Amino acid sequence: IEGAKARFKGERTDEINATNRKKEYLWDVPTVEYFNENYELITTPNYSLDKCYLRNDRSQPEKDFEKLIAESTKISWWFKNGTEKETCFALEYQDPKSKIMRTFYPDYIICYLDGSVGIYDTKSGITAEIEETKAKSNALQSYIKQNSKANKTVGGIVQATQAGMFVFEGENYNSDTSQKGWVRVDF
């Protein structure tokens, strides 16, 4: 039975990857967004839309990151990315457990005054340490590397610690912010 399960799992993964539909499109900040009672109006400077509505259940690292954005003098505008909508910015990565290609929605898109673009995803605790975050970080860094020549693109996985907020800009993600690749977030 175990042998059959193992064989079927591999076949099922191949089947899912073969039937996944991939749609390429140029992303832009949506002109309209729809909200419900799970969102709250936030007063913040430089948001990309007229009003900033953010989910009530945002994590503390997201709120801390938004505070840094609000205090920055280097940002032209910023956008809180959504999830699982065609209007949201997404990257493809391979799930390390299932080997199925999945979609990753970084948390924030930032346009700096110098015209460069930052793409950031906040993590904390166990979510900063799991293999899935490593796969997402590697996909994000690959995207940044491919697009940094056309328009300066920066960013990475962001982690809040007692020493401050750090972003991983390296190639092989690790969750230890004292290791190579981690730099203090400087807006």
ChimeraX attribute file (.defattr): number of C-alpha atoms within 10 A of each C-alpha:
attribute: neighborCount
match mode: 1-to-1
recipient: residues
	/A:1	6
	/A:2	7
	/A:3	8
	/A:4	8
	/A:5	10
	/A:6	11
	/A:7	11
	/A:8	12
	/A:9	13
	/A:10	12
	/A:11	12
	/A:12	14
	/A:13	14
	/A:14	13
	/A:15	12
	/A:16	13
	/A:17	15
	/A:18	11
	/A:19	8
	/A:20	11
	/A:21	8
	/A:22	7
	/A:23	6
	/A:24	6
	/A:25	9
	/A:26	5
	/A:27	11
	/A:28	9
	/A:29	16
	/A:30	13
	/A:31	9
	/A:32	8
	/A:33	11
	/A:34	6
	/A:35	11
	/A:36	8
	/A:37	7
	/A:38	10
	/A:39	15
	/A:40	14
	/A:41	12
	/A:42	12
	/A:43	11
	/A:44	13
	/A:45	16
	/A:46	20
	/A:47	20
	/A:48	18
	/A:49	15
	/A:50	9
	/A:51	13
	/A:52	18
	/A:53	19
	/A:54	17
	/A:55	16
	/A:56	11
	/A:57	10
	/A:58	10
	/A:59	13
	/A:60	13
	/A:61	18
	/A:62	21
	/A:63	13
	/A:64	14
	/A:65	20
	/A:66	16
	/A:67	12
	/A:68	14
	/A:69	21
	/A:70	18
	/A:71	12
	/A:72	15
	/A:73	11
	/A:74	13
	/A:75	22
	/A:76	18
	/A:77	18
	/A:78	23
	/A:79	18
	/A:80	20
	/A:81	21
	/A:82	18
	/A:83	14
	/A:84	11
	/A:85	10
	/A:86	11
	/A:87	17
	/A:88	17
	/A:89	24
	/A:90	20
	/A:91	13
	/A:92	16
	/A:93	19
	/A:94	18
	/A:95	17
	/A:96	15
	/A:97	8
	/A:98	12
	/A:99	14
	/A:100	18
	/A:101	16
	/A:102	15
	/A:103	16
	/A:104	21
	/A:105	20
	/A:106	24
	/A:107	21
	/A:108	20
	/A:109	20
	/A:110	24
	/A:111	19
	/A:112	18
	/A:113	12
	/A:114	10
	/A:115	13
	/A:116	15
	/A:117	23
	/A:118	18
	/A:119	24
	/A:120	24
	/A:121	24
	/A:122	24
	/A:123	20
	/A:124	17
	/A:125	11
	/A:126	9
	/A:127	14
	/A:128	20
	/A:129	15
	/A:130	13
	/A:131	15
	/A:132	16
	/A:133	22
	/A:134	21
	/A:135	19
	/A:136	26
	/A:137	28
	/A:138	21
	/A:139	19
	/A:140	28
	/A:141	24
	/A:142	12
	/A:143	16
	/A:144	21
	/A:145	14
	/A:146	12
	/A:147	14
	/A:148	13
	/A:149	9
	/A:150	7
	/A:151	12
	/A:152	15
	/A:153	20
	/A:154	19
	/A:155	22
	/A:156	25
	/A:157	28
	/A:158	28
	/A:159	26
	/A:160	22
	/A:161	12
	/A:162	5
	/A:163	8
	/A:164	9
	/A:165	20
	/A:166	21
	/A:167	21
	/A:168	26
	/A:169	21
	/A:170	17
	/A:171	16
	/A:172	13
	/A:173	24
	/A:174	20
	/A:175	21
	/A:176	13
	/A:177	19
	/A:178	10
	/A:179	12
	/A:180	14
	/A:181	16
	/A:182	22
	/A:183	16
	/A:184	15
	/A:185	16
	/A:186	11
	/A:187	12
